[in-house]
Amino acid sequence: KVMGAILFERTMDGEIDGVPTATCLWEKRGVVPFLKVDKGLAPEDNGVQLMNPMPDLDALLERAVAKGVFGTKMRSVINAANATGIARNVAQQFEIGTQILGHGLVPIIEPEVNIKIADKAEAEAIMRDEIAKQLDSVSSPVMLKLSLPSEANFYKPRIDHPNCIRVVARSGGYSREDANRMLAENHGMIASFSRALSEGLSDGQSDDAFNAMIADTIDGIYRASIT
């Protein structure tokens, strides 16, 4: 039920039972390892927050390849339906994505639309069109990680694009119940939830209680992903 895991750099450099993390995930669990590569967000401009510069990205990507990582993840944010800002945001994602593809890794392109903005649907429409322009020109297929859309199946054309391996959904601040309900309405999208995955979990729980809750959580998210 778990296809992939996004690792921080420190986790990638670590080991599980004496085996490098990425190797352990894939060879022992059949889970595809991805590496988070962005260095946070720049101040907002034209309604978006671009990613901070990543001057050491090539060296990091070389390490990731050596450690058996499959792909990468990087996030920027859209806070308004500003056509200029969204075009810059998506262009930056694909520019760095091209750099990542050059190392033989698969980038997860993640221009997050803030789910709390009043013009969310308008921002999604602008972003979807900008993504279409970029997908047509990439040298190899990429993945997309997008906020759950205001309109069901809004990203179906991107899901079906030959240069898109997968479109995965952010829970983005929705409750797990709402995120699962919305995800089930978007055929072909699968979950890449963080906050909705950890909802209700705590280090104060017993191992049995923790394991039972996360198993039930994963089962619900899985069912929403395949509906």
N, C-alpha and C positions, 0 to 999 in steps of 0.2 A: 504493500500500500504506500510505501515511501520510495519514490523514484530518485530523489536527489537531496543533497544537503549543502547548504551554503556555509562556508567556513570563514572565520577570521584568519588573518595571517598567522597569528600566534598558534591557532589550532592546527593550521596546515603544517606548521613547523614541529608540532608535537607528535606524540605516539600514543597508540592504544595497545596495551599488552605487548609493548616492545615493537610494534609494527607502525610505520608511518601512517598518519591518520587517513590520508586519501587512499592509500593502498588497502588499509583495513576496511574502509567503507565499501570499496568496490569489490575486492576479492573475497571478503568474508560476509558481506551483507548485500551485495548487489545494488548498492546505493551510489549514484553518480556524484562525485565531488566537484563543487564549484567554489571559487575563491572571491570574496568581497575585495575589490581593488580600489574603490573610490576613497578619497581623503576628506569627505565631508562636503558641505555646501557653501557656496559663496553668498554674499548678501544679495537680497532680492533686487532685481532690475528688470523693468518691462514685465512685471508680473510673474517672473520665474526666478528660481535659484539654480544656477548652473553648478557643476561640480568644480571643486577647487583643483588647481593644477596638480598633475601627477608626474613630476620630473623623473622619478625613479621607476616608472611603470615598466619599461622594458626589462630592467633587471629583475623586478618582481615576477613578471611573466615567465622569464627564463627559469626562475626557481620553481614556479608552479608546474611548468612542463616537466622538470626533472623529478618532481615529487608525485607525478601521476594525476594531476588535476585535469579535469575535462573542460571546464569553462570558467567564466567569471561573472560577477554581478556588480553593477554600479548604479547608483540612484541619483537622480536630480528631481526637482519639484516644480510643478506648475500651480500657481496661486491665482491666476486670472486668465480669462479668455483673451489674451493679448497675442495677436497673430505674430508680431515681430518677435516677442519673447519666446513663444512656443516654437517657432521655426529655429531660433538659435539653440534652444534646449535640445530639440530632437537632432539637429545637425551635430551638436557636440557629442551626443550619445553615439551616433553612428561614426563620427570621425574617430573617436577612441575605440569604438567597436572594430573598425577596420584595422587599427593598430593591433588589437588583440587577435583578430583573425590571422594576422601576419605571423603570429607565433603558433598557429595551429590549434588555438583554443576557441571555444564557442562562447561569445559574449551574450549575457542576458542584458538586453537594452531596457532600461527602466526609467522612463520619464513619468513620474508619479503625478497624477492629477489629484490635488487636495480634495477630499470628499466633502469638505465643509464649505467650500466656496459657493456663492449664489449662482454663478454662471458655469457650473460644472459641466453641464451638457454641451454648452457652446465650446468650452475648452477641449472637451473630448473630440468634438467634430473637427476642430482645427488640428489637433494632434494626430488624429487618425489619417487625415490627408497628408500631413507632413511625413508621417511614417511610411505611407504608401510611396511617396517620392523616393525616400531613402532605400526602401526594400528593393525597389527595381534596380538599384545600382550596386548593391553589395556583391563582393566577389564570392562569398560563400554564405550558406544559411546561418541565421542568428535566431535567438529566442527573444521574446518580448515578455516583460512583466509589467502589467497594467492594473490600475485601480478598477474595481468592479464598475461597469458602466451604468449610466442612468437608464439606458434603453437596452433591453435584453437582446443578445446576439449582435450588438453594435460592432464588435470586432471580428465577426465571422469572416469578412473578406480578408483580414490580415491572417486569421487562422489558416485559411485556405491558400495563402500565397506560397509559391514554391520556395521562396527564400526565407521562410519562417518555419523553424523546426517545431516550436511550441509557443503558445500564448498561455502564460500562467498568471493567476490573479492574486493581487495583493488584498489582504483583508482591510488594510488602510485605516483602521479605526472603527470599523463596523463591529458589532458584537458577533460572536461566533454563529449564533442563530441566524442573524440577518445576513452575514457573509455566506453561510451555507445555502440559504434560500436564494440569494441572488446568483450565486455561482451555478446552482442547479438550473437556472433559467438561461445560462449562456453555454450553449452546446459547443463542445470542443475545447473550452477553457478548463484548466485544472488548477488546483489550489497551490499557492506558494504563500501560505499564511504564517505570520509570526505571532502577533498579538492575539489573534483568534485561536492559535494553537496553544498558547500558554495560559489562556483565560482559565481561572479557577485553580491553577497549579500553585503550590507553595512549598518552600523547603521545610515547613512545619508539618507536612503530611508524612504519614508512615510510608515505607516503600510500597506496601500493598495498595494503599489508598492512591498514591501517586501513579503507580503503574496502571491501576484500574481506570483512573480518570483519563490518563493520556491515551490509553488504548481505546476507550470509548470516543474520545475527541478525534483521534485519527480515523476511526471507523466512520464517524459522521462526515468528516471532511472528504474522505475517500468516496463515500456514496454521493455526495454533492458533485464531486469531480467527474463521476462516470454517468450521471443521470442524463 
